[in-house]
Amino acid sequence: MGSPEFEDHAGDPLAGHPSTLRPLTRELVAAVLSRRGHTVAGDADGALVGRWAQGHIWFLRAGDAGELLQVRTVAAPAFAVQDVPWLHDFCNTWNRDRFWPKAFVHIDDTGQARVCGEVITDLERGVTPHQLDRLLDRGISAGCRLADEVDRFAGTARP
């Protein structure tokens, strides 16, 4: 990833020398996702969000300078609050057996429980477009695996 040309194209976050570290910006994340053909939109808080497989994925920046990249997946199936204990068991097993994404249960404002996953990377020193492409790709693919697994057991008999 990164422009094969080393000249600067004003306004293009992917232009410039491919090995030059850049600060993590919303524009850079959007450009890398767009280059891969992914469609994302801004939400009310300014974060980027898109739909993949069986869930939505948010691309957030956190930290004092926006240097932390957070790729957060929210699996589509919603569960009742009484399902939370076995959802915790699912997440604990997932987290024991896999490194990415970290899985957890979130109860939304409507009282529905959802399984979420997140990958967080500290990019305080910057990131190249190629590195960011790899990080986003891994965050998306790991989040999709989690959402697919949650979708598989949604609607089935539970303990």
C-alpha positions in Angstrom: 0.0 0.0 0.0 1.2 3.5 -0.6 1.8 5.4 -3.7 4.5 4.1 -6.0 5.4 7.7 -6.7 7.3 9.7 -4.0 5.9 13.1 -5.0 3.4 14.7 -2.7 -0.2 14.9 -4.0 -1.9 17.5 -1.8 -5.0 16.1 -0.1 -4.2 12.4 -0.8 -3.4 10.7 2.5 -1.8 7.7 0.6 0.6 9.9 -1.4 4.2 10.2 -0.5 7.0 7.7 0.2 5.5 4.4 1.1 7.7 3.9 4.2 7.1 7.3 5.7 5.3 7.1 9.1 2.1 9.2 9.2 -0.1 10.1 12.1 -3.2 8.1 12.4 -6.1 10.2 11.0 -9.7 9.5 10.1 -8.8 10.5 6.5 -6.0 7.9 6.4 -8.2 5.1 7.7 -10.9 6.0 5.2 -8.5 6.1 2.3 -7.0 2.7 3.2 -10.5 1.2 3.5 -11.6 2.8 0.3 -8.5 1.4 -1.5 -9.6 -2.0 -0.4 -13.1 -1.4 -1.8 -14.8 -1.2 1.6 -17.7 1.2 2.1 -17.8 3.1 5.3 -19.7 6.1 6.5 -19.3 8.5 9.4 -21.5 8.1 12.4 -22.9 10.8 14.7 -19.7 10.9 16.7 -17.5 11.1 13.6 -16.3 7.5 13.7 -16.2 5.4 10.6 -18.5 2.4 10.5 -19.3 -0.3 7.9 -21.1 -3.6 7.6 -19.3 -6.8 7.2 -20.6 -10.4 7.4 -22.9 -10.6 10.4 -22.1 -7.4 12.1 -21.1 -3.8 12.0 -17.5 -2.7 12.4 -16.4 0.7 13.8 -13.0 2.3 13.2 -12.3 4.5 16.1 -9.4 6.6 17.2 -8.7 7.0 21.0 -6.0 8.4 23.1 -5.0 12.0 23.8 -3.8 12.5 20.3 -6.0 10.0 18.5 -3.0 7.6 18.3 -4.9 4.4 19.3 -6.6 2.5 16.5 -9.7 0.6 17.7 -11.5 -1.8 15.4 -14.7 -2.7 17.1 -17.2 -5.3 15.9 -20.7 -5.6 17.1 -22.3 -8.9 16.1 -25.8 -8.5 14.6 -27.8 -11.0 16.7 -29.4 -9.5 19.8 -30.0 -11.6 22.9 -32.2 -11.2 26.0 -30.6 -10.1 29.2 -31.2 -13.6 30.7 -28.8 -14.9 28.1 -25.9 -12.9 29.5 -24.4 -15.6 31.7 -23.9 -18.1 28.8 -22.8 -15.2 26.5 -20.1 -14.5 29.2 -19.1 -18.2 29.0 -18.9 -17.9 25.2 -16.7 -14.8 25.4 -14.4 -16.3 28.1 -13.9 -19.4 26.0 -13.3 -17.2 22.9 -10.7 -15.1 24.7 -9.0 -18.2 26.2 -8.6 -19.8 22.7 -7.9 -16.8 20.5 -5.8 -13.6 20.7 -8.0 -11.4 18.5 -10.5 -9.9 18.8 -11.1 -9.5 22.5 -14.8 -10.5 23.0 -17.2 -9.1 25.5 -20.9 -8.7 26.1 -22.6 -5.3 25.9 -26.1 -4.5 27.0 -27.5 -1.6 24.8 -29.9 1.1 25.8 -32.9 -1.1 24.7 -31.9 -3.8 27.2 -30.6 -6.2 24.5 -27.3 -8.1 24.9 -24.9 -8.2 22.1 -21.5 -9.8 21.6 -18.7 -7.3 20.7 -15.1 -7.7 19.7 -12.3 -5.3 19.6 -8.7 -5.0 18.5 -6.7 -2.0 19.8 -3.3 -1.0 18.4 -1.1 1.9 19.7 0.3 3.9 16.8 1.8 6.8 18.8 4.9 6.8 16.5 2.9 6.7 13.3 1.9 4.2 10.7 2.6 3.6 7.0 -0.4 3.0 4.8 0.8 -0.6 4.2 1.0 -1.2 8.0 -2.5 0.3 8.5 -3.9 -1.8 5.6 -2.6 -4.9 7.4 -4.0 -3.9 10.8 -7.4 -3.0 9.4 -7.5 -6.2 7.4 -6.7 -8.3 10.4 -9.2 -6.4 12.6 -11.9 -6.9 10.0 -11.2 -10.6 9.4 -11.0 -11.3 13.2 -14.2 -9.4 13.9 -16.0 -11.2 11.0 -14.9 -14.6 12.5 -16.4 -13.6 15.9 -19.6 -12.3 14.3 -20.0 -15.4 12.2 -19.6 -17.6 15.3 -22.2 -15.6 17.2 -24.6 -15.8 14.2 -24.1 -19.6 14.1 -25.5 -20.1 17.6 -28.1 -17.3 17.6 -31.5 -18.8 17.7 -30.4 -22.2 18.8 -31.2 -23.9 22.1 -29.0 -22.6 24.9 -28.3 -24.1 28.3 
